[in-house]
Amino acid sequence: MVLEAIKNRYSVRAFEGRKIDQEILDDILKAAQLAPSARNLQSWKFVVISDDTQRAKLTEITKGQKFVADAPVTIAVCANNMDYRMTCGHQASVIDAAIAAEHIVLQAVEHGLGSCWIGAFHQEMICELLELPEDYSVVALLPLGYPAIPRRNRILKEDEEVISYNKF
């Protein structure tokens, strides 16, 4: 079932005008909350952007990506504790937020919704729009909605190009 959701997930850049039921949105957000996090800090906050006035500002914030503003909902995946680094040297809160974001994306697929990871955005502008506290940062924006265009097949690299065992 999870592999099916992974196979069916694709980046959606055109959405139908249909609203997302609150019950479905709650289910998607619960999936995010269930994500693992380093030391179980859960250093995240999920800001649901559904207000028409706020959504209209997302095109400029996302460097002209109009489809983000067209989505009925965009979830801003935010993180704090930016100073905490895991032993491997990576920022734990960013990785944790990314895991939670992927939970959102996959649960959305289960409800027939599409999404697209957005990393091309102006951090200062989105923080201002959302009135984020200074100790938070937006890791990703996830527009969600019912896809208006069907999935296209994509070409994957051969297994040998991306998988190895015991050494590079």
N, C-alpha and C positions, 0 to 999 in steps of 0.2 A: 504494500500500500504506500509506504514512504517512497520507494523507488518509482512508483507510478507518478506521484506528485512531482518528484524531481524531473522525470522524463517530460512531464506536461508543462513544466514551468518555462516561461520564456519572457523576454523583456517586451512589455506591452507599452506602446507609445501612442495608442489611439483607444479612447474609451467611449462606451455608450454613455448616454446621459442618465442612466438609471442610478438611483440612490442605493446605498448599501444599508441593509437593515441593521439596526443596533445590535440585535442578537448575534448576527454574523460578525460584526465588528468586535463585540465582546469576546467571542470565541477566538478570533485572530489575536487579540491583545493578550488573552490568557496563554496562548501558545508562546508568545514572547516572554511572558513572566516565568514560564516553565524552563526557559533556557538555563544552562549551567553558567556559572560565573566563578572567576578566581576567588578563592577564599569565601565563596558565597556572598560576596559584597553586594551583588545586584546593583552596581553603580550606574543605573540607567533610569531614564524617564522617557516615556513615549507620549509625544504631543500629537494629538489628532487634529489635523487642520481640515475643518469642514465648512467653516464660515466663508460665504461667497466673497466678501471683501478681502479677507486674508488670502484666499486661494488666488484671487486676481493678481496679487503681488508676487506670486511664485514664478511667473514667467521671467520677470526681471531678475529675481534672486537666483534663478537657475540658468542665467546667461542665455535667455531667449528660448528656452525649452517650453513652448506653449502647452504641450500635452500635459505637463505637470499641473498647470492651473486648470486644465480641462477635467482632470480626474476628480470624481466626487469627494474623495478623501486622500489626503497625503499624511503619512505618519512620519514625523521627525523623530529619529532615533537619537537620543541624547545620552551623553555620558559625563560623569564627573570622576573624581579621584584620578585625574590625569597624571599625577606624579607617581602613582604606583606602577612599578614595572615588575614583571615576573622575572625569575632567575634567568630566563633565556634572553632578557633584555627588552622584550616588547611591552608596550603599554597594555596592561590587563584590561582596562575599561573599554578600550577601543575594540579589542578582540571580543570581549564579552558582548558589547553592543552589536557587533557584526553577527555573532551567533544568534542573538535574539532577533535581529533583523531577518536573518534567513528563516527562522521559525515563523515569522510573520508572513514572509513570501510563500513558504510551502503550505501554511494553513490557508492562505488566501486561495491557492490553487484548489484545495479541497472544496471550497465554496464556489468554484467557477469564476473566481476573480483573477485578474492579472495585475502585474506590478512591474516596476523597473527600478533598479538601484540607481540612485542619483548621487553622484559625488561631485558633480560640477555645479557648485553653488557658492555664493558669497557668504562666508561664515558670519561676518559682522552683520550683514543685512538680515539673515534668517534669525540670528540671536536677538536682534532688535524686534523683529516682527513677533517673535514668540515670547518676548520679555524674559529670556533665559537668565538665570542668575549667573554671575561672572565665573563661578567654578564649574559651569557646564559648557559642553561643546556639542554641536550637532555632528554626528558621525555619518549619517546617511539620511536621505529623504526617500520615502517609498510611496509614490503615488499608487493608489489602488482603485480598481473599478472593473466593470465588466468589459472584456476586450471587444473592440469594434472590428478588429481585423484578425483573421485566423492565424495560427502559428505557422511559420515557415520552417522548413527543415534547415538545420545548420550542419555544417561539416565539422566533425570532431577529428582531432589528430588521432593517429593510430596509437594503440596501447603502448607499443614499444617506445614511442616518442615521449610519453608522459609518465610511464610507470617503470620502476626498476626495483629490484630486491637486494637488500643488504649493502649495496653501495650505489653511488650515482651512475 
